Structures are given as structure tokens and as C-alpha cells.
Amino acid sequence: MNVPQQLIYSHAHEWVKVDGDRAYIGITDYAQSSLGDIVFVELPAEGDKVAAGVTFGVVESVKAASDLYCPISGTVVAANHALLDNPELLNTDPYTNWIIAVALSDHGELATLLTPEQYAELIK
């Protein structure tokens, strides 16, 4: 499984890329592989508040539906609307195709996430 070193990870198989006060969130290669062909993505609205550990959307595949859990708290500043018409982009390249961007409300929450090495050990 692909586990990029520049990202941090949640136990629920989401990745986080921090860029200043903004965090981009998506699903991992392990998650998309486990789900199979993704056919639907439910996105939150821009301006929605999200909280660490709380669901913010849904990804559906031909196998199952899976809730998306936000790894950090903040306000949704962007949603990747390209996924609405092309949810399979998450299968093609889950690390380029982020799901939401969040304005961080608590940088300290980042310390609770997994390093690439810890995440790689989790998915062994």
C-alpha cells in the first residue's frame, strides 16, 4: 500500500495534508482499495463546522457505504465538487483527490494523528 511520507493519518483511514492554517483531507490508498469501485461521494457544505472523530460525509462503493470521519476540527472552506460527477477519482489517485479542505481550529489535534510509519504498521 502507498503511504506518502508528507501526510499524517487517522485510525479511520483518512489522510491529512497541512498547509498553514488549512488542512486537506482525503481517504487513503488502503481505504479505497478496501472499498473497491467508488460510485458516490457525499460532501459537506462549505462553511459547515466539523469536529475531530465526527462524520462529515459518506463514500459508497459497489461493495459498501462507509462514513468519513474528520480527523481534525474546523470549518469546511472547500469541498472537492469534481468527486460528485467522478467519484472514481478516489480510486484512481486517492492522494491527489482530496475530499474537503478545513480551516483548522485546533493545531494541537494534529499531534493525535498517526505518522506515516505508524499508519503503515496499522494497515499491515
C-alpha positions as CSV (number, residue, x, y, z in Angstrom):
1,M,0.0,0.0,0.0
2,N,1.1,3.5,-0.8
3,V,1.7,5.6,2.4
4,P,3.1,9.1,1.4
5,Q,5.6,10.4,3.9
6,Q,4.4,14.0,3.7
7,L,1.0,13.2,5.1
8,I,-0.4,12.3,8.5
9,Y,-3.2,9.7,9.1
10,S,-6.2,8.8,11.2
11,H,-7.1,5.4,12.5
12,A,-10.2,5.6,10.3
13,H,-8.0,5.7,7.1
14,E,-8.2,9.4,6.3
15,W,-5.1,11.4,5.4
16,V,-4.4,15.0,6.3
17,K,-2.1,17.4,4.4
18,V,-1.5,20.6,6.4
19,D,-0.8,23.9,4.5
20,G,-0.6,26.7,7.0
21,D,-4.0,27.0,8.8
22,R,-5.7,24.8,6.2
23,A,-5.8,21.0,6.1
24,Y,-6.8,18.9,3.1
25,I,-8.5,15.6,3.9
26,G,-9.0,12.5,1.8
27,I,-9.1,8.8,2.1
28,T,-6.0,6.5,2.0
29,D,-5.0,4.1,-0.7
30,Y,-5.8,1.3,1.8
31,A,-9.3,2.7,2.3
32,Q,-10.1,3.0,-1.4
33,S,-8.6,-0.5,-2.1
34,S,-10.8,-2.0,0.7
35,L,-13.9,-0.3,-0.6
36,G,-13.5,-1.2,-4.3
37,D,-15.0,0.8,-7.1
38,I,-16.3,4.1,-5.6
39,V,-19.6,5.2,-7.1
40,F,-20.8,8.0,-4.8
41,V,-19.4,10.7,-2.5
42,E,-21.5,12.8,-0.1
43,L,-19.8,16.1,0.7
44,P,-20.4,18.7,3.4
45,A,-21.2,22.3,2.5
46,E,-18.6,25.0,2.6
47,G,-19.0,26.8,5.9
48,D,-20.0,23.6,7.8
49,K,-18.3,23.1,11.2
50,V,-16.5,19.7,11.5
51,A,-15.2,18.1,14.7
52,A,-12.5,15.5,15.2
53,G,-13.9,12.0,15.2
54,V,-17.3,13.0,13.8
55,T,-18.6,12.0,10.4
56,F,-18.5,14.6,7.7
57,G,-19.6,12.6,4.7
58,V,-20.1,9.2,3.1
59,V,-18.3,7.2,0.4
60,E,-20.2,4.5,-1.3
61,S,-18.7,1.7,-3.4
62,V,-20.1,-1.3,-5.2
63,K,-19.3,-3.2,-2.0
64,A,-20.4,-1.0,0.8
65,A,-21.1,2.5,2.2
66,S,-18.5,4.0,4.6
67,D,-18.8,7.1,6.8
68,L,-16.0,9.6,6.5
69,Y,-14.6,10.7,9.9
70,C,-13.0,14.1,10.2
71,P,-9.5,13.7,11.8
72,I,-9.4,17.3,12.9
73,S,-11.8,20.1,13.9
74,G,-12.5,23.3,12.0
75,T,-14.6,24.9,9.3
76,V,-15.0,23.5,5.8
77,V,-13.5,26.0,3.4
78,A,-13.7,23.9,0.2
79,A,-15.2,20.7,-1.0
80,N,-13.9,18.8,-4.0
81,H,-17.0,19.0,-6.2
82,A,-15.3,17.1,-9.0
83,L,-15.9,14.0,-6.9
84,L,-19.7,14.4,-7.3
85,D,-19.6,13.7,-11.0
86,N,-16.4,11.5,-10.9
87,P,-16.3,9.6,-7.5
88,E,-13.9,7.1,-9.1
89,L,-11.2,9.7,-8.9
90,L,-10.7,8.5,-5.3
91,N,-9.8,5.0,-6.7
92,T,-7.5,6.5,-9.4
93,D,-5.4,8.6,-7.1
94,P,-6.6,9.0,-3.5
95,Y,-3.8,11.3,-2.5
96,T,-4.2,13.9,-5.2
97,N,-8.0,13.9,-5.0
98,W,-8.7,15.4,-1.6
99,I,-12.3,15.5,-0.3
100,I,-12.5,18.6,1.8
101,A,-10.3,21.5,2.9
102,V,-10.7,22.7,6.5
103,A,-9.6,25.8,8.3
104,L,-8.0,24.4,11.4
105,S,-9.5,25.4,14.8
106,D,-7.0,23.5,16.9
107,H,-3.5,22.7,15.7
108,G,-2.9,20.6,18.8
109,E,-5.2,17.9,17.3
110,L,-2.6,17.2,14.6
111,A,-0.4,15.6,17.3
112,T,-3.1,12.9,17.9
113,L,-2.8,11.6,14.3
114,L,-0.5,8.9,13.0
115,T,2.9,9.3,11.4
116,P,3.4,7.5,8.1
117,E,5.3,4.8,9.9
118,Q,2.6,4.3,12.5
119,Y,-0.1,4.2,9.8
120,A,1.9,1.7,7.7
121,E,2.1,-0.5,10.8
122,L,-1.7,-0.2,11.4
123,I,-2.5,-1.5,7.9
124,K,0.0,-4.4,7.9
